[in-house]
């Protein structure tokens, strides 16, 4: 079950460590050109033994070419510890937080569809800034999606 009403939150910068790839929403629609699902599989196969059960997983989206229609980078990983190199710093600022609960990966796919629906709605008062957006996996059945937004003018 997903909650379509997002909550505006101010987030600090978060440093992440993980694996990354470059893709687009168009590429993600075809199994032969998908990058995100294989990136998750690769992360778990290479990092399963060092991943602590109490660490939250992140799926971060950044380095947008322009908007949802063009290429962007994705990073799969965890919050970087002091011993780890930082692969990405999520931008501090205002985000809209969308919350979902259910079976993965269907839950997060459905939640992204609701995010896109929200931002294309005529009632939406916010604009995406396309700097960093991210998924925060609370546990195996709960996810939050944070979408960076521009200040209201």
Phi, psi and omega in degrees: 000136182239149180256114183285338181280106180284162178244130177282128181225153174256121184250143173283168173294141179232129178265136183238153173232136180173204180250147182227163177206166177247135183205189174210163177297326177297315179296327182288348180279344181247128181302326183288341181242003179297143177242331188289308180300314177297329178294317176299315180299316179297317180302312182292325179289326182271335188239004184302319184288338180258355181277123178277140182299338181268003177271131176283142177271149177235144166238110186249144181237129188201179178053047179294133175295319175205296183208202183296342184272350183242184183289156177207166176258151178229140177234134175248126181177206183227168174298132184288136174272173180297333182279342184266149172287143178274123178266338182199140171247119176290134184294133174287146177151199182275134178225154166260128181258122175252139185240136179225152179219135178153193181287130177272148002271358183303323181299313183288326177296314178297321180294320176298322177298322178291324177299310181298320178297318180300312184286343176264357180287144178293338180280347183290123181265353184255154175240137177289146179262346177055044172258292173219139172229155179202156172258136175241116181270108182290315175201193186289353180230007183225130181222148173237137175248127180250123180247120179294134183235153175280152175298145176291140180252000000 
